[in-house]
């Protein structure tokens, strides 16, 4: 028994006397805001994929294919030198093919745990859509409303100047 917590004795209580903390009790947060106050923080930012992770996954896929070939050749009983030659040739072929661009897997072919590949595919998809719709690269969301407000403000200022003169 510690810190005077729980039963003084478990005898007759029908329990073991073991005390657990209440995990369903939520403590209030001090500085919690359910949404950001600043407009710049609310703007959508595209998640950028990590190039090193993408490169690592690409090289890993190549090594898996090379290992499959090595395993198949070893099962067939091919000489070790011949296996090395064929695996090196396949490795060079696959690295050259992937360096040129290779295949670009669509988002539907990727698994949910492939976060960086999904981010890269999303960026590519967004870029295609932007080009198809003819949207400029420097387009800022809501810029139309800002221009319209500026025109209205300028028009109101001009009317005030005309009235004063």
N, C-alpha and C positions, 0 to 999 in steps of 0.2 A: 504494500500500500504506500503510495507516494503522494505528497502534497495534499493529504487529507481529501482525496478524490475517491468517489465510489462508496461502496458499502463498507461499514466498519467491519462487518463479518459477513461472508456469503452464506452462513448457516441459516437454513430455513427460508431462503429467498428463492430457491429453485434455479439459481444461476451459479456460474462459476465465480462470479465476482469480477471478471475481467472487464475493464472499462475501455471503450473505444471512443475516438473522437467523432463528432458529428460532421460527416463529410458533405452533407446537404446544406449546411449553414453557409450562406454566401456573405462575405465581408464586403462592405461598400467600398467603392473606389473613390479616392479623393478627387483626382483631376481627370475625370472621365467625360469625354464629349462624344456623343453618338455619331457625329459627322464632323468633317473638317470645316472650320470657319472661313478659311482662305480659299478663294476661287481657284487660284493656281494649283492648290493641292488636290482639288476635285477633278482637274482635267485628267483625261485618260493618258497614261504613259505605257507605251508598249514595253513588255518585258524583253530585255535583250538576252539572247542565248550566249552561253559561255563558249567561246571558240575552242578552248582547250578541251572541254568535255566533248564537244562535237567531233573534234579531231581524234580524241581517244576512242570514242565509239566507232568511228569509221575504221580506224586501224584495228580495233578489236574484231570487227566483222571480217576484215581481210584475214586476220590470223585464224579465225574460226574456219574459214574456207580452206586455208592452207593446211590446218591440222586435219580436217576431214580428208583431204587428198593424201596426206602422209599416212593416216590410219588405213585408208583403203589400199594404198600401195604396200604397206607393211603386211596387211592381210593376204595380199596376192603373192608375197614373198619376193618382191623386187629388191635388187641390190641397194645398199645404203647410199652409195654415191649417186645412183640414178634417182633415188628418192629426193636427195638434196637438190639435184639439178632441176627436177620437175617442180619441187616446192618453191625454189627461188624464182623460177620462170613464172609460176603462177602469182607469186607475191609481187614481182615487178609489173606484171600485166595488170593486176588489180589496183596497185598503187597508182600506176599511170592512168588507168581508167577513172579512178576516183578523183585524181588531181585535176582532170579535165572538166569535172563537174559531175560526171556519172549520173546515176539516177537520183531524182528528187522525189522522195516518198511523199505522197499526199497526206493530209492530216488524218484521213480516215484509216490509213494503214499503220499509224503510230499508236503505241499503247500509252495509257495515261501516265505511266511512270517515266516516260521519255519526255521530260519537261522541256529540255533545251531544244530537242528536235521539234517539239510542238511549237515552241516560240519562234524558231527559225521558219517553220512552215507557215505560221500565222503572219509573220512579217512579209514573207514572199506573197502570200495570198492577198494581204492588204495592199501591197505594192501593185499587184496586177489589177485589183479593183480600182485603185486610185488612177492608174493609167487608163483603164477602160472608161471611167467616168470623166476623164479629163480634168482631174483635180490637181492644182498646182502643189508642188512639194512644200512651199512655204505657206500653204493655207492654214489659217488659224480658225478654230471652231468659234463661231459667234462673231466673226469679223464683219459679216454683213450687217448685223445689228449696230455695231460700232460705227460703221460708215453712215448708216441711215440716221443715227443720232447726231453725228457730226453735221450732216446736211441740214437736219432740222434746226440745230443750234445756229448754224451759219445763216440760215434763212431768217430765223428770229432776230439775230443781230442786225442783219441788213434792214429788216422792217423797222427796227428801233432807230437805226441811223436815218432812214428815210423820214420817219415821223418827226425826228428832232430837227431835221433841216428844213 
